[in-house]
Structure formats: C-alpha cells, structure tokens
Amino acid sequence: MSSATGNTVYAFPATTTTYTVTGTDSRGCQSQSSITITVNSNPVVSFTTPAAVCQNGSPVTLTGGIPAGGIYSGIGITGNVFSPSLAGVGTFSLQYIYTNSNGCTGSAQAGITVNPLPTITVSPFVSVCENAVPFALTNASPAGGNYSGTGVSANFFDPARAGRGTLLIQYTYSDLNGCENSAHFKASVNALPVVTFSTVSSVCEDASSVLLTNVSPSGGAFSGTGVSGNLFEPAVAGVGTFVLQYDYTDANGCANSAQTSITVNSLPVITFSGTTSVCENATAFALTNANPAGGLYTGTGITAGVFDPAIGRGNYLITYEFTDGLGCTSADDFNMQVNPIPSIYLGADTVICADNSIILDAGAGFSTYQWSNGSGSSSILVDSTGVGIGTTTIAVSVTDAIGCLNSDSLNVTFDLCAGIDFVIDNFNDVSVYPNPFSQSFKFESGKTVAYFVYDAVGQLIEHNPSFSGQETLGENYIPGVYFVEVFHKAEKKVYQLVKIQ
C-alpha cells in the first residue's frame, strides 16, 4: 500500500487481498469496513516463429499465437497477415498480444526472415538463322535454372521449331532458400536469304568461258566442275552435264544456296571417205566425202559444194565445216589430188601407098590400151585391108596406173601412089649422137618430126610432137638404156642409146 493511514491510499496487491479500513471520528468512535481485491493472473501467451519467406512470396496468415484470438503487430502486418513485399528484405520482430476475459493481457514475440530474390543477369542473345541446329541456352546466370518459351525444350533452343521473328525467352532460377526469380531476353531467328540460280544455256566443248550472272542476289560464290571464280570453263569441264552451285550469305550471316545444271555438248565428229584422187579431165562433181552430210565444203576449185578438176593438176586442201542440231561446229581438212592425164601422141595424119603398112605405137608404160580396131596392145600394124583406097581413122585410149585415161587418133589415107616419087628413107637427115653418151646427146632433124624418149621399162621420159633443128637431151637421165622413137608422116624409126657413168 502507498500508506497505512490517510483519506486516500493506493493498494497494489500481487494476489487477491482483503483490505479493512477503520475510521475514528472526533469523539473517538470507530467504525470498520472491509473490501477484498481479487487479483487475476495474466494469460500465458506464446508465438511460434514463422518460417522464412521470400521477398516475392505470398502474404502469410499468422497463426502461431497461442491462445488464439489475439492481435499481431509489427512491420508488414495488416490484421493477422504478414506481407513480405511490404516488409522488404530482412529479419523482423513480430508481436502477439492476447487479452483474456478478465481483461488481462499477455504478449509474445517471434522473428520472421524475408529472404531476397536471387539476382539474375542475362547476356545478349546472338541472332541465329532458321536452319541452325538446336543448341543449349547459356545466356543467363547463375547457372542451373530453366529456360522456357517458344522453341525451347530441355534448355535447348530449336530455331526451326521457333520460327522466324523475335521471340521472348524466360529464365527461371531458384536459390538454396527456395526463392525464385526470373528474367527475360529476346531471341531473333532470321530467315534464310532467297537464292535463285536460273538455267544456264548449254554450250559446245570448244566454247569460250561462260560468265555466270544469272543469280540473285549477287555477291555470292560459285562452285562446281569447271568453275573458276564466276566463270565456267567448258574446256576444263569436258563433255557432259554438270551441277553448278551458288552460295550466298546475307548481312545476318544466314547462308543459302541454289543449283542449276549446264550441259557441255561434244563437237560433231567428221569422217572422210570416197574419192580423193581424180584425173584432170574428169567432169565437175558434187563432193560427198564428209560425214555427217549437210556441211559446207570450201577450197580452191569448189563452187556450191562442187569440185571442178579443171583447175589443173596438183594437190588441193579442202575444208569441211559441219554444224549439228545443238549448234556445235567442227571443221576438218582432206586433200584432193588432181592427177595429170597420160601423155599420148600417135603422130600427124599420114598418107601411105595402098600396098604398104604402118606401125602405130601408143607408147609404153600404160596400164591398159584400147585401139579402135579392138586391140589391147601398145602398138598395132595398120594396112589397107578392109579399107581399100581411102581414109580410115585409127584411135587409141590408154589408162595409166592411177586410172586416168587419155586418147588420140589420126587419119591414115591409102593411095595408089601412081606417079608419086616416094622417098624410101625419110630419116636420112635425122641424127642422134654421141652414142653412148655420158652427159647429154644431140638430137638433130632437117625436117619436122615428132620424137618420144622411153627408158628401158617403157616409161615415157620426154617428147616433142613437132620439132626441127637441134636439141640437147639426156642431161637429167640416169645411166641406162633409152629408146628414141622418131615419127615423120606415117613412118617411124627407133634409135637405141646408152648413157654411161
């Protein structure tokens, strides 16, 4: 008590206590009165510590205070709900106050921890091409979380599945406290460039380099058999059909390609057959030596594909050019030999007496002889049999070893010879000397004669169909036996000469 006497005293009983007050007046009279003050005990209050929460956790309804029905207080508390987002990160003291039916109050305290969220950092995402292979995502830290989003599976990103465009990818990470945070980053999937390579026209194997320009977009690289830079070399590739590829990479680093083919056609093969040797007296003829037909012949003596041997003896180069249905052209040459015709001279027309005869000699060294009387020998005897007094024409055709043919003819007139002075020897003024000779010999004639010089095998060496005077012969002869046939009118005389070393 605050005092034992007095008009007013204060009592602070710790337990239930009865107080008696005695009053004494001025007369000394006393009176007493008692009062019992009941002291109720405070309630026993407890507060179980709440589990730690994360900064972004849901509000927590507090139920740890006993007995129930009290009041919670502290940072982040509204009513009986603790909000981590209101409280923020840290450890906070919470109080629980309980008042019982007697109005007695008890309280208890407990701490609650709000853990921070893990900090996530994201590195930039390098754009990829739509045909890139799936790859593991490693853009976020700390490692160990999970990626999610379009095209993401088991932390792998598949550009083909994601499709073209800009996509949002999320990374979620939980730390050891169970606090989870997430971050987002953008992923760009770039489309492949549209590459075209249009058809390249076929070429011939002898064509010059082909400039490859039929592509879009420009700036890429060409590859394939026969390709060098942006040129296709038919001569390097050879004959056949070849695949050409064009590769292009755009500004995003995305690559695509296109292909086409080119055909290198072989040149036509030209072969020759048929006549390549003709005689100078042959008629003009169409050339058909080359195969395939339909090409163009050019050269000396050719007009519109017709060769005329009249250009003269010699060897002529003829060119044949042919272009096939694919536009490929080949050219090749062959030689056309124009051979001289055999030289033959029977002599001048002559008159002989009807009772005489004359030997006509076509000359030696020919392959065939055909006289007008049917004989096939080199010389024939002609008399008036079957002719009588009159004139007959004697003709002969000869063929040389090459097959060239020539002919000659003369008229022989048979006369009665009455009153005609006939010279028995028409060669008395013809001289051939020296014989034998080592360098050359002289041929002299006082009248006009024809002479023919043959070697020992009958090959005509030289001749003159009309000669008079003196001539030096034999300078170019090789040593051996030679025959000089001299003709005057219808008579012939043969001289045998020998050239010595």
Secondary structure, DSSP 8 states (H G I E B T S, - for coil): ---SSSS------SS-EEEEEEEE-TTS-EEEEEEEE--------EE-----EETT---EE---EESTT-EEESTTEETTEE-HHHH-SEEEEEEEEEE-TTS-EEEEEEEEEEE-----EE-----EETT---EE---EESSS-EEESTTEETTEE-HHHH-SEEEEEEEEEE-TT--EEEEEEEEEEE-----EE-----EETT---EE---EESSS-EEESTTEETTEE-HHHH-SEEEEEEEEEE-TTS-EEEEEEEEEEE-----EE-S--EEETTS--EE---EESSS-EEESTTEETTEE-GGG-SEEEEEEEEEE-TTS-EEEEEEEEEEE--------S-EEEETT--EEEE--SS-SEEEETTS--SSEEEE-STTT-SEEEEEEEEEE-TT--EEEEEEEEEEE--TT----S-TTTTEEEE-SSBSS-EEEEEEEEEEEEEEETT--EEEEEEEEEEEEEE-TT--SEEEEEEEEETTEEEEEEEEE--
